[in-house]
């Protein structure tokens, strides 16, 4: 398999247990206990020696897990991160994922579950890395990972942004009214203003523009709504 996992966990028994199960599954493991050691450890390694995936505890001595997740995602965006934490509040989960985490496991957990999640996240990562020429110059939706790939580049979307893009891409060239888009955005039929749709579209366009700076594939139709129009 020749894949390595960096375990960043200050609880030694938990870290050792995870390492034992990962080793038994064919992975090489490295362990760090203090958040302050993580970025220097990664910076000292050439790209070829970086880990395949990082298991990152939220509560660490030194730099905390959320801060590390943000820095790692900025400097090494290709590195998958699974966060480990005893804090189960929804805000922590969403914040961790928005900062770049690929998955989130709450303690206490089964080490077998950790191994299964590692395998699943690595499969998604390998799928992104192996995008062939047929996927270039295309925008592709990864429905399992709730993200989009533009020329193989990962575009991380919120659930609402993903749903908006999915709806418009289902019928290229079709104009969707704001009301129609709202029905797909919020299945509970909550009451929101049409400006909410405009705000989500603006954020979605900005994220796509970061990957495709000179393309406009989500177009406004004055007085009507929006459509997905891939360039020829």
The 8 nearest C-alpha neighbors of each residue, nearest first, counted from 0:
[[1, 2, 25, 26, 3, 27, 24, 51],
 [2, 0, 26, 3, 27, 25, 51, 4],
 [3, 1, 26, 0, 51, 27, 4, 50],
 [2, 4, 27, 50, 51, 28, 26, 5],
 [3, 5, 28, 52, 50, 53, 51, 27],
 [4, 6, 53, 29, 28, 30, 50, 54],
 [5, 7, 30, 54, 29, 8, 53, 4],
 [8, 6, 31, 55, 32, 30, 56, 54],
 [7, 9, 32, 56, 10, 14, 6, 31],
 [8, 10, 32, 11, 59, 33, 7, 60],
 [11, 9, 13, 8, 12, 14, 32, 15],
 [10, 12, 14, 13, 9, 15, 8, 32],
 [13, 11, 15, 14, 10, 16, 17, 9],
 [12, 14, 16, 15, 11, 10, 17, 8],
 [13, 15, 11, 17, 12, 16, 8, 18],
 [16, 14, 18, 12, 17, 13, 11, 19],
 [15, 17, 13, 19, 18, 14, 12, 20],
 [18, 16, 14, 20, 15, 19, 110, 21],
 [17, 19, 15, 21, 16, 20, 22, 28],
 [20, 18, 22, 16, 17, 21, 15, 23],
 [21, 19, 23, 17, 22, 18, 24, 16],
 [20, 22, 24, 18, 23, 26, 19, 17],
 [21, 23, 26, 25, 19, 24, 20, 27],
 [22, 24, 20, 21, 25, 19, 26, 18],
 [25, 23, 21, 22, 26, 20, 114, 19],
 [24, 26, 22, 23, 0, 21, 27, 1],
 [27, 25, 22, 21, 2, 3, 24, 28],
 [26, 28, 3, 22, 2, 4, 25, 29],
 [29, 27, 4, 3, 5, 18, 26, 30],
 [30, 28, 5, 6, 4, 31, 27, 3],
 [31, 29, 6, 5, 7, 28, 32, 14],
 [30, 32, 7, 33, 6, 8, 29, 37],
 [31, 33, 9, 8, 7, 34, 30, 59],
 [34, 32, 60, 35, 36, 61, 31, 59],
 [33, 35, 62, 61, 36, 37, 59, 60],
 [34, 36, 61, 62, 33, 37, 38, 60],
 [37, 35, 34, 33, 39, 38, 40, 31],
 [36, 38, 40, 34, 39, 35, 41, 31],
 [37, 39, 41, 40, 42, 36, 35, 71],
 [40, 38, 42, 41, 37, 36, 43, 35],
 [41, 39, 37, 43, 38, 42, 36, 44],
 [40, 42, 38, 43, 39, 44, 37, 49],
 [43, 41, 39, 44, 40, 38, 45, 37],
 [44, 42, 40, 41, 39, 45, 38, 49],
 [45, 43, 42, 41, 48, 49, 46, 40],
 [46, 44, 48, 47, 49, 43, 42, 41],
 [45, 47, 49, 48, 44, 50, 41, 42],
 [46, 48, 45, 49, 44, 50, 51, 2],
 [49, 47, 45, 46, 44, 50, 51, 3],
 [48, 50, 46, 47, 44, 51, 45, 41],
 [51, 49, 3, 52, 4, 5, 48, 53],
 [50, 52, 3, 2, 4, 49, 78, 53],
 [53, 51, 79, 4, 50, 78, 80, 5],
 [52, 54, 5, 80, 4, 55, 6, 81],
 [55, 53, 6, 81, 82, 7, 80, 5],
 [54, 56, 82, 7, 83, 53, 81, 64],
 [57, 55, 83, 8, 82, 84, 58, 64],
 [56, 58, 64, 84, 83, 63, 65, 59],
 [59, 57, 63, 56, 64, 84, 60, 9],
 [60, 58, 63, 34, 61, 9, 33, 57],
 [61, 59, 33, 34, 62, 63, 58, 9],
 [60, 62, 34, 35, 33, 59, 63, 36],
 [63, 61, 34, 35, 60, 59, 66, 67],
 [62, 64, 59, 66, 58, 65, 34, 57],
 [63, 65, 57, 67, 66, 56, 68, 58],
 [66, 64, 68, 67, 63, 57, 95, 69],
 [67, 65, 69, 68, 64, 63, 70, 62],
 [68, 66, 64, 70, 69, 65, 71, 63],
 [67, 69, 65, 71, 66, 70, 64, 72],
 [68, 70, 66, 98, 72, 67, 71, 73],
 [71, 69, 67, 73, 72, 68, 74, 66],
 [72, 70, 68, 74, 73, 75, 69, 67],
 [71, 73, 76, 69, 75, 70, 99, 74],
 [74, 72, 70, 71, 76, 75, 69, 68],
 [73, 75, 71, 72, 76, 70, 69, 77],
 [74, 76, 72, 71, 77, 78, 73, 70],
 [77, 75, 72, 78, 73, 74, 71, 79],
 [76, 78, 75, 79, 72, 124, 74, 153],
 [79, 77, 76, 75, 52, 80, 51, 53],
 [80, 78, 52, 101, 53, 77, 81, 100],
 [81, 79, 53, 100, 101, 52, 54, 82],
 [82, 80, 102, 54, 103, 101, 100, 55],
 [81, 83, 55, 103, 56, 54, 104, 80],
 [84, 82, 56, 104, 55, 105, 57, 103],
 [83, 85, 105, 57, 86, 106, 56, 82],
 [84, 86, 106, 105, 87, 107, 83, 57],
 [87, 85, 84, 88, 105, 91, 106, 57],
 [86, 88, 85, 89, 105, 91, 92, 84],
 [89, 87, 91, 90, 86, 92, 93, 85],
 [88, 90, 92, 91, 93, 87, 94, 86],
 [91, 89, 93, 92, 88, 94, 95, 87],
 [92, 90, 94, 89, 88, 93, 95, 87],
 [91, 93, 89, 95, 90, 94, 96, 88],
 [92, 94, 96, 90, 95, 91, 97, 89],
 [95, 93, 91, 97, 96, 92, 90, 98],
 [94, 96, 98, 92, 93, 97, 100, 91],
 [95, 97, 100, 93, 99, 98, 94, 92],
 [98, 96, 94, 99, 95, 93, 100, 157],
 [99, 97, 69, 95, 96, 94, 100, 68],
 [98, 100, 96, 97, 72, 101, 68, 69],
 [99, 101, 96, 80, 102, 95, 81, 98],
 [102, 100, 80, 81, 79, 99, 96, 120],
 [101, 103, 81, 100, 82, 80, 104, 96],
 [102, 104, 82, 81, 83, 105, 92, 101],
 [105, 103, 83, 82, 84, 106, 102, 81],
 [106, 104, 84, 85, 83, 107, 87, 108],
 [107, 105, 85, 108, 84, 104, 83, 86],
 [106, 108, 105, 109, 85, 84, 104, 83],
 [109, 107, 106, 110, 105, 112, 104, 113],
 [108, 110, 112, 111, 113, 107, 106, 114],
 [111, 109, 113, 112, 17, 108, 114, 20],
 [112, 110, 114, 109, 113, 115, 20, 108],
 [111, 113, 115, 109, 110, 114, 116, 108],
 [112, 114, 110, 116, 111, 115, 117, 109],
 [115, 113, 117, 111, 112, 116, 21, 118],
 [114, 116, 112, 118, 113, 117, 111, 119],
 [117, 115, 119, 113, 118, 114, 112, 120],
 [118, 116, 114, 120, 115, 119, 121, 113],
 [117, 119, 121, 115, 116, 120, 122, 114],
 [118, 120, 116, 122, 117, 121, 115, 123],
 [121, 119, 123, 117, 122, 118, 116, 124],
 [122, 120, 124, 118, 123, 119, 125, 117],
 [123, 121, 119, 125, 120, 124, 118, 126],
 [122, 124, 126, 120, 121, 125, 127, 119],
 [125, 123, 121, 127, 126, 122, 120, 128],
 [126, 124, 128, 122, 127, 123, 129, 121],
 [125, 127, 123, 129, 124, 128, 122, 130],
 [128, 126, 124, 125, 129, 130, 151, 123],
 [129, 127, 125, 126, 130, 124, 151, 131],
 [128, 130, 126, 127, 131, 125, 151, 124],
 [131, 129, 127, 128, 151, 134, 126, 132],
 [132, 130, 133, 134, 129, 135, 151, 128],
 [131, 133, 135, 134, 130, 136, 150, 151],
 [134, 132, 131, 135, 130, 136, 137, 150],
 [135, 133, 132, 137, 131, 130, 150, 136],
 [136, 134, 150, 132, 137, 133, 151, 131],
 [135, 137, 150, 134, 138, 149, 133, 132],
 [138, 136, 135, 134, 150, 149, 139, 148],
 [137, 139, 149, 148, 150, 147, 140, 136],
 [140, 138, 148, 147, 137, 149, 141, 134],
 [141, 139, 147, 142, 146, 148, 138, 165],
 [142, 140, 146, 144, 143, 147, 145, 139],
 [141, 143, 145, 144, 140, 146, 147, 161],
 [144, 142, 141, 145, 146, 123, 140, 147],
 [143, 145, 142, 146, 141, 123, 101, 147],
 [146, 144, 142, 143, 141, 161, 158, 156],
 [145, 147, 155, 141, 144, 156, 154, 140],
 [146, 148, 140, 154, 139, 141, 153, 149],
 [149, 147, 153, 151, 139, 152, 138, 154],
 [148, 150, 138, 152, 151, 137, 210, 139],
 [151, 149, 135, 136, 152, 137, 148, 134],
 [150, 152, 148, 149, 130, 127, 153, 135],
 [153, 151, 149, 148, 150, 154, 210, 127],
 [152, 154, 148, 147, 155, 151, 149, 146],
 [155, 153, 147, 148, 146, 156, 152, 206],
 [156, 154, 146, 153, 147, 157, 145, 206],
 [157, 155, 146, 161, 160, 154, 158, 145],
 [156, 158, 160, 159, 161, 155, 145, 97],
 [157, 159, 161, 160, 162, 156, 145, 184],
 [158, 160, 162, 161, 157, 184, 163, 199],
 [161, 159, 163, 157, 162, 158, 156, 203],
 [160, 162, 158, 164, 159, 163, 156, 165],
 [163, 161, 165, 159, 160, 164, 158, 166],
 [164, 162, 160, 166, 161, 165, 159, 167],
 [163, 165, 161, 167, 166, 162, 168, 160],
 [164, 166, 162, 168, 163, 167, 161, 169],
 [165, 167, 169, 163, 164, 168, 162, 170],
 [166, 168, 164, 227, 169, 165, 170, 226],
 [167, 169, 165, 170, 171, 166, 227, 164],
 [168, 170, 166, 167, 165, 171, 164, 227],
 [169, 171, 168, 173, 167, 172, 166, 227],
 [172, 170, 227, 168, 173, 228, 169, 167],
 [171, 173, 228, 227, 226, 170, 174, 229],
 [172, 174, 171, 170, 226, 175, 227, 167],
 [175, 173, 226, 225, 224, 172, 176, 223],
 [176, 174, 225, 224, 179, 226, 173, 180],
 [177, 175, 224, 179, 178, 223, 180, 174],
 [176, 178, 180, 179, 224, 181, 193, 196],
 [177, 179, 181, 176, 180, 182, 193, 175],
 [180, 178, 176, 182, 181, 177, 175, 183],
 [179, 181, 177, 183, 182, 178, 184, 176],
 [180, 182, 184, 178, 183, 179, 177, 185],
 [181, 183, 179, 180, 184, 185, 186, 178],
 [184, 182, 180, 181, 185, 186, 179, 162],
 [185, 183, 181, 159, 182, 180, 162, 186],
 [184, 186, 187, 183, 182, 188, 181, 189],
 [185, 187, 188, 183, 182, 184, 189, 181],
 [186, 188, 185, 189, 182, 184, 190, 183],
 [189, 187, 186, 185, 190, 182, 181, 191],
 [190, 188, 187, 191, 185, 186, 182, 181],
 [189, 191, 188, 192, 185, 181, 187, 193],
 [192, 190, 189, 195, 193, 181, 194, 196],
 [191, 193, 194, 195, 190, 196, 181, 178],
 [192, 194, 195, 196, 177, 191, 197, 178],
 [193, 195, 197, 192, 196, 198, 191, 199],
 [196, 194, 198, 193, 197, 192, 199, 191],
 [197, 195, 199, 194, 193, 198, 200, 177],
 [196, 198, 194, 200, 195, 199, 201, 193],
 [197, 199, 195, 201, 196, 200, 194, 202],
 [200, 198, 202, 196, 201, 197, 203, 195],
 [201, 199, 203, 197, 202, 198, 204, 196],
 [200, 202, 198, 204, 199, 203, 197, 205],
 [203, 201, 205, 199, 204, 200, 206, 198],
 [202, 204, 200, 206, 205, 201, 160, 199],
 [205, 203, 207, 201, 202, 206, 208, 200],
 [204, 206, 208, 202, 203, 207, 201, 209],
 [205, 207, 209, 203, 208, 204, 202, 154],
 [208, 206, 204, 210, 209, 205, 211, 203],
 [207, 209, 212, 211, 205, 210, 206, 204],
 [208, 210, 206, 207, 212, 211, 205, 154],
 [209, 211, 208, 207, 212, 149, 152, 206],
 [212, 210, 208, 214, 209, 213, 207, 149],
 [213, 211, 208, 209, 214, 210, 207, 215],
 [214, 212, 211, 215, 208, 210, 209, 216],
 [215, 213, 211, 212, 216, 208, 230, 207],
 [214, 216, 217, 218, 213, 208, 204, 230],
 [215, 217, 228, 229, 227, 218, 214, 230],
 [218, 216, 227, 226, 215, 228, 225, 204],
 [217, 219, 226, 225, 216, 227, 220, 215],
 [218, 220, 225, 224, 221, 226, 217, 223],
 [219, 221, 224, 223, 225, 222, 218, 174],
 [222, 220, 223, 219, 224, 225, 218, 176],
 [221, 223, 220, 224, 219, 176, 225, 177],
 [222, 224, 221, 220, 176, 225, 174, 175],
 [225, 223, 176, 220, 175, 177, 219, 174],
 [226, 224, 219, 175, 174, 218, 220, 176],
 [225, 227, 174, 218, 173, 217, 172, 167],
 [226, 228, 217, 171, 167, 216, 172, 168],
 [227, 229, 216, 172, 171, 217, 226, 230],
 [230, 228, 216, 227, 231, 171, 215, 217],
 [231, 229, 228, 216, 214, 215, 136, 137],
 [230, 229, 228, 136, 216, 137, 214, 215]]
